[in-house]
Amino acid sequence: MTTISPTAAIDRSHSPRLRSRLQDWIPRLVLAPSFLLILMFVYGFNLWTFYLSFTNSKAFTSNKLVGLANYQKLWTWTFETDPPSNWYTALVNMGLFGGLYVGFCLFLGLMLAILLDQKIRGEGILRPIYLYPLALSFIVTGTAWKLFLDPRIGLEKAMHDWGWTSFHFDWVVNPSMMIYCVAIAGIWQTSGFVMAMFLAGLRGVDSEILKAAQIDGASTYQTYRRIIIPIIRPVFFSALIILTHMAIKSYDLVLSVTGKNPGGAAELPSTFMYTYTFSRNQMAVGSTSAVIMLATIAAIMVPYIYSELKEKAR
Amino acid sequence: MSAADNLLASRSREPARHSMTTRVVIYGLLVFFAFVYLIPMVVMVMTSLKPLDEVTGGNMFALPQHLTFQPWIQAWGEARIGISDTTGIYGYFLNSIKMVVPAVLISSVLGALNGYVLTKWRFPGDKLVFGMMLFACFIPFQSVIIPMAVILGMLGHFGNQLHDLTGFSFGLGNSTVNLVIVHVVYGLGFTTLFFRNYYEAFPTELVKAAMMDGASFFQIFRRVLLPNSTPIIIVTVIYQFTNIWNDFLFGSTFAAGDASPMTVALNNLVNTSTGIVEYNVNMAAAIIAAGPTLFVYIVGGRYFVRGLMAGAVKG
């Protein structure tokens, strides 16, 4: 589509050229403030953070450049396992949390979507139940799960009351297991969303193809395994990317499930960045970790956005 | 929005042929998971209605023996939040409302105008502009938080000077204003995305016809597009409201003490290290914090889901 210029308006104007020029520019002038805000607050700020990662900023920003020293520091910390550096813990936890979160959300999401897709009575009640955690803040989710898993009053206590006295589940107060509780709460919150993505995908499959498969005598399992799931592969891809980027950005949930992340037990790169910048007065190190987070997300999201926009153009 | 329409549409396919046993298994699993999703919320509500000794001494799955609304009253007006002297969460609840209303309105209006320009007044490079705005949706906020803190600090300082000069700071340095600015800027990507995808499907012939009749840029927007935008306006407002209300990172960074939004106050209340933990009060506060977004979800669930699906870019 080309630029549309409002030709009809010109005749009634006193100074036709100026007026039409102005008319031509109005759309761009309307878009400009938003675009400038994003240029400055997103791209400008990202560059600024990138610049800070090369300085020796402590509690305040500093302009003294120190080259790659901060990157070297994080690189060294990456392999500092005894005792583990906070950065090492953050990366290990990121792998654990990210893997469990993405994996279980995809699995539960697909499973629930397929189950719901079997002409279920009461789908209108079940679907909103699976989705409501998405309306909650991570802080509320974390508060609920912290209570639910608390061995003194939660699940363990309830099981003991019911006579299963050997039941033991103290992960939420056990520093080495806390990250798994963060994953449980995260999966609870997000799997409904993945279910919705898959269900939309399943409903988009052409019913003629399914009829043909049924006539050919394919079982339900075979139909899903060989026909439907391959067709909805793009949904897997979208869900994987959205979930990965959400996992990297997870922050609130760690603080609320663990009770402000005691001793950095459930450290993730996101909490590492915050602690080093605002509590430990090592802003340059914090910036460096932020740059690494941004680079990871950009490596995932930029090709995704590019392909989505391209697909639409076709 | 076709993905959301697919999801919400009722099935037209032939019913799946399943044996009785299979159907029992399917329903069993579905109901089991419904319980899994509901139970934390049910436990929260029951805990908030029990006296403290019943919470610490009893079973969390048991119904309240001595039903009490005292925890709710305490959470709303009396509980001590962190180290602050103010009591109760209602002040923070109001902070959140004061932040969320202008932030949602401003970002939605700008998003609507941007979407209109990007689809009906195309110019060379519009795709790139949109792509760049879209990327703003996905950045980790850690990568902008330090510069933002510096800039807001400078604005606050400037506000103080203005205050000394004129007796009025024009809102600069005010926590709520800070948060409105931040949420508008980082919400623009999403609002623009929503409206752009919606207006993309809006017939351009109607816009052209209005142009022939001599309608101006803003007249076309107001008379032709806006009257047909109700669904996407609802989707955008719900999405922005939920996101901004639930934000924690910005709230905990750019608002101080008594000016904090609800989520920050809740986190401070729950994680206070002094005194005995009043689980029932914490849960009441958590439900109050979740109330507005849950209400919106229950009333406008259909639009909420549309927003979620569109927010995953695929539309």
Interface residues (C-beta under 8 A of the other chain):
Chain A: M1 T2 T3 I4 P6 T7 A8 A9 R12 Q23 I26 P27 R28 V30 L31 P33 S34 F35 L37 I38 L39 F41 V42 Y43 G44 F45 N46 W48 T49 L52 T61 L108 M111 L112 L115 L116 D117 Q118 K119 I120 L126 P128 I129 Y130 L131 Y132 P133 L134 A135 L136 S137 F138 I139 V140 T141 T143 A144 W145 K146 L147 F148 R152 I153 G154 L155 K157 A158 D161 W162 W188 G192 F193 A196 M197 L199 A200 G201 R203 G204 S207 L210 K211 Q214 T220 S238 A239 I242 H245 I248 K249 Y251 D252 L255 S256 G259 K260 P269 S270 M273 Y274 T277 F278 M283 G286 S287 S289 A290 V291 M293 L294 I297 A298 M301 V302 Y304 I305 Y306 E308 L309 K312 A313
Chain B: S2 A3 A4 N6 L7 A9 R11 S12 R13 E14 P15 A16 R17 H18 R23 I26 Y27 L29 L30 V31 F33 A34 V36 Y37 L38 I39 P40 M41 V43 M44 T47 V55 T56 G58 N59 M60 F61 L110 L113 N114 Y116 V117 L118 K120 W121 R122 F123 K127 V129 F130 G131 M132 M133 L134 F135 A136 F138 I139 P140 F141 Q142 S143 V144 I145 I146 P147 M148 V150 V184 V185 Y186 L188 G189 T192 E200 T204 V207 K208 M211 M212 D213 G214 A215 S216 F217 F218 T242 W245 N246 D247 F248 L249 T253 T263 L266 N267 V270 N271 Y279 N282 M283 A286 I287 A289 A290 T293 L294 V296 Y297 G301 F304 V305 L308 M309 A312 V313 K314
